[in-house]
Amino acid sequence: MASKRDELLDAAEDRIRLGGYHAVSFRDLADDLGIKSASVHYYFRHKEGLVLAVVERYAARFFDALARESEAATLPIEHMTAFCRIYRQTLECSEKACLCGVLGAEGQGLPRDLMQAVAQFFTANIDWVAKALGRSMPPRARQRRASKIVAALQGGMMLASTMGNIGILDDVIAEILNDLRQPG
């Protein structure tokens, strides 16, 4: 059975993934869970702290799933297939865009600590991909390619979610993996 804190985080994540940071209010979360607004404040003093906890939990779950999915991978293409699969599973299970993608789109309207947490999620994605690509190219080229891959997946996820067509993300994933299979 989920704790009340976990229920709050779940409800906040749903609201953020649908409408962004400004779609979350303690009053709405209390209504969602059938509790008093003061009960939300018991767990989180401020909205920023609540959303930061949501981001940290989301990132931890993402990278835990990625570690499990890529555990047996040895080749760069196997690592990248696992990475793409996690993006697809995230969308398929929720039919919503990436939490950090939604928050990142709000960018400058977020509190500084929250924006840093979102940036850390993307940096960790890029670093993971760069490492997974192997040493077949110079480090700076790997980082650029990793950034392009993460950007393509985020964009594909956003379009697929908005248009209600997971095939859009599937096409992006197919292009990424096909490009990686090409020599040179």
N, C-alpha and C positions, 0 to 999 in steps of 0.2 A: 504494500500500500504506500502510495506517494505521500511524502510529508506536505504540510501546508506550504512550506517554502518552495518545494519542488512544483507544486501546483501553481504557485504565483509565477515562478520562472517559466513554466509551460505556457501559461496564459499570456504573459508579457511577450514571450518569443512569438507566439501566434500573431499577436497584435502588431509587433514590429515587422514581421515578415510580410504582413498584409499592407501596412500603412506607414511604417517607419517610426522613428523615435517619437515624433509628436503625436502618434496614434495611441500612445500609452499614457494613461493617467491612473493614479491610485484608486480613484473613485470607480472608473470602469473595471479595473481588475477586481475590486471588491464586489461589484455587481456580477461580474463573470463567475465568481466563486461563491456568491451568496454569503459574503462576510461583510463586516464593517470596514470602512476605510482605515480606521485606526489599527485594525489588525494587519493591514499591509504595512503600515508604518512600524509595527512591532518588529517585522523582519528586515525592512529596509527604510532607513531614515529619509533618503532622498531618491528621486527618480534616477539620477545618474548612477547611484550605487546599485540599484536594481538592474538597470540595463547593462551595466558593467558585469554584473554577475551572470546575466544571460549570455553575453558575449564570451566570457571566460568558459562557461559550461559548454557552449556551442563549439568553441575552438577545441576544447579537450575531447569532446565526443568525436569531432571530425578527425582529429589526428589519431585517436585510439582506433577508430574504424579503419583509417588508412594503414595503420601499423598491422592490424589483423589481415587486411585485404592484400597487402604487399609482402607479407611475411615470407612466402615461398618464392618471391620474385628474385631472379638473379640477373636478368638482362634489362637494359634500359627500357625496351618496349614493354616488358612485363610490368615494370614499375609504373610506367606511364598508363598502361591499361588499367591498373589498379587505381591510380589517381583519378582517371576519368570515370571509372566505375563508381567511385565515392561521390563525385559530383552528380552523376545520374541518379544514384540511389537517394541522395538528399532531395532532389527534385521529385523523383517518383513517389517517395514516401509522404511528402507533404503537399505537393503541387504548388509549392511556394518557392520564390527565389531565395538565394543564400542570405542568411541573416546579415552577415557582414557586407554583402553586396548592396543590400537595401540601405544599411546604415552608411556605407561608403558613399552612396549616391547623395546622401544628405550633407556629407562632408563638413563644410564650413559652419553648418548650423548646429553641430554637435559640441558638447563640452569637450575640452581639451583631452582629459584623461580617457574619455570614451573613444575619441578619434584615434588616439595613440593605440588603444587596444585593437581597434579595427585594422589599423595600419600594421600592427604586429601580426595579426592573422594573415594578411596578404603577404607580408614579408616571409612568414614561415612557409606559406604555400609556394612562393617563388623559390625560396632556398631549397625546399624539398624537391621541387621539379628540377632545379639546376643540378642538384646532386644526383638525381635519378637519371639525368641525361648522360651521365658518365663523363669521361675525360677525352672524348673524341673531338672536342673543340676547345678553344681558349676560354678561360673562366669568364671573361667579360661577355663573350658571345653566348656562353651558356646562360648567363643571367638575363641577357636580352631575350633569348629564345624562351626561357622560363616565364618571363614577364608576359610575352605574347601569348603563351599557352594559357596562363591563368586568366588573362584578360579575355581571351576567346571563350573560355569556359564560363566565366562570369557573364559575359554578354549573351552567350547562347542560353544560359540558364534564365537570364532575365527575359529574353525574348520568348523562350518556350513557356515560361510561367505566365507572362502577360498575354500571350496568344493562345494559351491552352493547348499547346502542341509540343509534346516532348520530342517529337521527331526533329525539331529544330536543333535541340541539344545533341541528339544522336548524330545529325549531320556534322555538327562542329567536332564532335568526338571522332567521327570517322576521318575527317580531314586531318586532325591533329595526328592520329595514329598512322594514317597513310603517309603523311609528311615525314614522320619519324622512321618509317620503314624504307624510305628512299635513300639510296647511298649518297654520301656527300652532303 
